[in-house]
Amino acid sequence: MYRAVTRKIEVTVTPRFMSERSSPSNSYYFWAYTINIANLGSETVQLKTRHWRITDAHGRLQEVKGPGVVGEEPTLKPGDSFEYTSGVPLPTPSGFMVGSYGMVTARGEHFDIEIPAFSLDSTDSARTIN
């Protein structure tokens, strides 16, 4: 598990390789990742945007920006948490992801929180990548 805390908002990530959804012979590797966002602070916040930087084993960077997560813009009162699972394919057997969520307080203040960098490793990642 990977963890980051920004402004008393905790983000934890648990990635897992999905061999049943992968096809190494076709250079297709798939991971699921579960993210939990917990409001450890004293003010209500809402997740409005996401920004991902996904890097494969060849160093190729893909950026993903958009509203919310999995079609939602969850509001977290103090003590609340929100969990979701999503996925990512790569053409290489390893890589990593890092990012941020754009948040807004009930008073209208916008700020970003860190999504910790996490590695994507498959059973094939020990093999040499050409």
RODO-2510 file (C-alpha; in nm, 4 decimals, decimal comma):
residues 130
     n   res          X          Y          Z
     1     m     0,0000     0,0000     0,0000
     2     y     0,1149     0,3525    -0,0826
     3     r     0,0109     0,6561     0,1254
     4     a     0,0200     1,0360     0,1092
     5     v    -0,1425     1,3014     0,3283
     6     t    -0,2056     1,6579     0,2090
     7     r    -0,3986     1,9079     0,4212
     8     k    -0,5309     1,6245     0,6381
     9     i    -0,6677     1,4356     0,3378
    10     e    -0,5164     1,0858     0,3236
    11     v    -0,4869     0,8990    -0,0059
    12     t    -0,3915     0,5309    -0,0017
    13     v    -0,3375     0,3178    -0,3122
    14     t    -0,3272    -0,0598    -0,3450
    15     p    -0,2319    -0,1757    -0,6977
    16     r    -0,2541    -0,5340    -0,8223
    17     f    -0,1548    -0,6969    -1,1492
    18     m    -0,4432    -0,8622    -1,3328
    19     s    -0,2918    -1,1552    -1,5216
    20     e    -0,6352    -1,2707    -1,6401
    21     r    -0,6871    -0,9379    -1,8202
    22     s    -0,3315    -0,9205    -1,9575
    23     s    -0,1780    -1,0608    -2,2746
    24     p     0,2037    -1,0461    -2,2508
    25     s     0,2424    -1,1956    -2,5995
    26     n     0,0554    -0,8872    -2,7289
    27     s     0,2458    -0,6425    -2,5035
    28     y    -0,0685    -0,5757    -2,3018
    29     y    -0,0437    -0,5662    -1,9223
    30     f    -0,3325    -0,4607    -1,6995
    31     w    -0,3440    -0,3452    -1,3376
    32     a    -0,6320    -0,2632    -1,1074
    33     y    -0,5772    -0,0148    -0,8289
    34     t    -0,7961     0,0636    -0,5309
    35     i    -0,7833     0,4140    -0,3885
    36     n    -0,9161     0,5250    -0,0535
    37     i    -0,9509     0,8970     0,0180
    38     a    -1,0085     0,9797     0,3861
    39     n    -1,0861     1,3210     0,5311
    40     l    -0,8848     1,3369     0,8538
    41     g    -0,9433     1,7113     0,8872
    42     s    -1,2162     1,9329     1,0280
    43     e    -1,3685     2,0794     0,7114
    44     t    -1,5854     1,9326     0,4361
    45     v    -1,4132     1,8939     0,0985
    46     q    -1,5191     1,7777    -0,2466
    47     l    -1,3056     1,6024    -0,5081
    48     k    -1,3530     1,7876    -0,8376
    49     t    -1,0703     1,6786    -1,0721
    50     r    -0,7994     1,4192    -1,1261
    51     h    -0,4578     1,4425    -1,2924
    52     w    -0,2551     1,1267    -1,3557
    53     r     0,0968     1,0843    -1,4907
    54     i     0,1451     0,7249    -1,6053
    55     t     0,4931     0,6110    -1,7124
    56     d     0,5731     0,2763    -1,8733
    57     a     0,9034     0,0859    -1,8528
    58     h     1,0326     0,2647    -2,1656
    59     g     0,9822     0,6032    -1,9978
    60     r     0,6828     0,6974    -2,2139
    61     l     0,4555     0,9353    -2,0247
    62     q     0,0790     0,9492    -2,0581
    63     e    -0,1190     1,2215    -1,8813
    64     v    -0,4855     1,1880    -1,7931
    65     k    -0,6889     1,4845    -1,6700
    66     g    -1,0585     1,5051    -1,6101
    67     p    -1,3484     1,5664    -1,3768
    68     g    -1,3989     1,3499    -1,0691
    69     v    -1,3214     0,9814    -1,0368
    70     v    -1,5214     0,6879    -1,1771
    71     g    -1,7965     0,9315    -1,2765
    72     e    -1,8290     1,0822    -0,9293
    73     e    -1,7248     1,3986    -0,7463
    74     p    -1,7489     1,2762    -0,3874
    75     t    -1,8006     1,5124    -0,0946
    76     l    -1,6153     1,4125     0,2211
    77     k    -1,7271     1,5477     0,5557
    78     p    -1,4788     1,5264     0,8451
    79     g    -1,4223     1,1570     0,9187
    80     d    -1,5689     1,0384     0,5861
    81     s    -1,3842     0,8308     0,3293
    82     f    -1,4448     0,7316    -0,0317
    83     e    -1,3036     0,4231    -0,2021
    84     y    -1,3001     0,3233    -0,5665
    85     t    -1,1244     0,0804    -0,7966
    86     s    -1,0069     0,1584    -1,1471
    87     g    -0,7551     0,0140    -1,3893
    88     v    -0,4749     0,0931    -1,6278
    89     p    -0,3182    -0,0942    -1,9217
    90     l     0,0464    -0,0604    -2,0230
    91     p     0,2441    -0,1985    -2,3196
    92     t     0,5280    -0,2967    -2,0818
    93     p     0,5342    -0,5352    -1,7834
    94     s     0,6076    -0,2556    -1,5376
    95     g     0,5665     0,1152    -1,4859
    96     f     0,4427     0,3637    -1,2303
    97     m     0,1698     0,6190    -1,1683
    98     v     0,1543     0,9425    -0,9705
    99     g    -0,0938     1,2245    -0,9631
   100     s    -0,3158     1,4683    -0,7805
   101     y    -0,6785     1,5399    -0,7069
   102     g    -0,8240     1,8875    -0,7306
   103     m    -1,0305     1,9574    -0,4213
   104     v    -1,2591     2,2391    -0,3102
   105     t    -1,3666     2,3309     0,0428
   106     a    -1,7215     2,4221     0,1403
   107     r    -1,5959     2,7863     0,1449
   108     g    -1,4922     2,7581    -0,2221
   109     e    -1,1151     2,7316    -0,1705
   110     h    -0,9462     2,5163    -0,4355
   111     f    -0,6347     2,3094    -0,3597
   112     d    -0,4578     1,9969    -0,4852
   113     i    -0,3805     1,6845    -0,2877
   114     e    -0,1098     1,4335    -0,3685
   115     i    -0,1720     1,0839    -0,4985
   116     p     0,1403     0,8917    -0,3947
   117     a     0,3607     0,7442    -0,6657
   118     f     0,3035     0,3712    -0,6929
   119     s     0,4687     0,0998    -0,8965
   120     l     0,2992    -0,1299    -1,1423
   121     d     0,4831    -0,4609    -1,1472
   122     s     0,3781    -0,7795    -1,3232
   123     t     0,5067    -1,1325    -1,3029
   124     d     0,6890    -1,0566    -1,6292
   125     s     0,8623    -0,7410    -1,5031
   126     a     1,1789    -0,9351    -1,4147
   127     r     1,2254    -1,0125    -1,7821
   128     t     1,4401    -0,7920    -2,0001
   129     i     1,2442    -0,5262    -2,1866
   130     n     1,3688    -0,4588    -2,5379
***
